Amino acid sequence: MAFVVVLAVAVRVLSPHAAAARDLDGRFAGSPLHNWFESLHSGKGPCCSDADGTALSDVDWETREGHYRVRIEGEWWDVPDNAVITEPNRAGRTMVWPIYYRTVNTPLRIEIRCFMPGSMI
């Protein structure tokens, strides 16, 4: 029994986080932006299908040498140019869709699937 509990905890810790941008319980199905979010794509593919969207505070993203960077879990990550969404930001807030790769005894690895800059005012 203890093995099953340890296995269940390990699967939860090592698997990608639950989807924040996906509307798993349907509470945002009536939002006027629902279909727009579902249609977002970067050069790396659809944003909402494989990754979790997260809104960023202004202090958690920046441009450096002509490229975007985001701070996730206290660490700065470079945003690949092909992950940047180029259409106008209807949501108004900066968002990132990271995919987390967690493995025991290795550093966290994050792939940025999509990034949508905010206003930078």
N, C-alpha and C positions, 0 to 999 in steps of 0.2 A: 504494500500500500504506500509506503514512504517513497518508493521508487516512482510510482505513478504521480505523486504530488510533486516531486522534484522534477520529473519530466515535464509536467504541465507548466510549472513555473519557468523552466528553461525555454520552452517553446514560446511562451509569452514574452520573455525578456529578449530573446534572440530574433524574433520576427519583427517586421516593420510595424510601426505604430498604427493604431486604428485610424481610419480616414477622417480627418477633420473637414476637408473640403467636400467630400462625398456626403450626400444627404441620406444617410443610412436609415434614419427613422422617418423621413418624409416631411419633417417640420418646415423645410425651406422650399418645398415643391411649389408653393404659391407665390414665391418671390418673383418680382419682375426680372431679376438677374439670373434666375435659375438656368434657363436655357443658354444664356450667354456664357456662364461659368462652365457648363457642360461642353460647350463648343470650343473652349480655349485650347489652342495648340501652340507649341513652340517648335523650333527646328528639331527637337528631340522627341516630338510626338504629343499626344493628348495630355493635358495637364491633370484633369480630374480623374482619369481612368486608373492610373497606377500610383499616384502619389497623394500625399496629404497637403492641402493648401493651408498656409498659416499667414495671418496678417503680421507685419513687422512694425515696430515702433521706428520713428525716424532715426534714433540712435543705433539701430541694429542693421542699417544698410548705408552704403556710401559708394562713391565712384572713386577709383584710383587708377591713374594712368589710362583713362578712357574705358575702363571696364567696371562692372558692378561687383560689389562684395557684400556678403550678408553675414551677420553674426547669429549663429545657432548654437545653443548650449554653451555659450561663453567663448566660442572659437570662431574666427573669421574664415569664411569659405569663399573662394572665387566663383563667380557665376559664369559658366561658359557662354560665350556670345550667342550660340545657337539655342540657348535656353531662354533668352529674353523674348517676351511677348511684345510684338511691335504695334499691335492695334491699340487704340485709345483705351485707357483704364476707366471703365464705367463704374467700378466699385469705389474709386477714389483713394483707396489705401494701398500701400505697398504690400505685395504678397509674394510668397515663395512656396514652391512645391518641392520639398526635399524627399529623397528616398534614403532611409537610414539602413546602414549595414552594421550590425553589431555582432561581434564574435568574441568569445572568451579569450582573454590574454592578447588581444590586438586593439590598436587604437580605433576609435569610432571613424567610420568612413561614411561620407554623405555625398550623394549625387544630386545635383540640382536639376530637376526635370524641367521646371518652368520658373520664370521670375517676371513679375509685372511691377515696374517701378511706379512709385507714387509721384506726388507733385514736386518734392524737394524744395519746398518754400521755406 
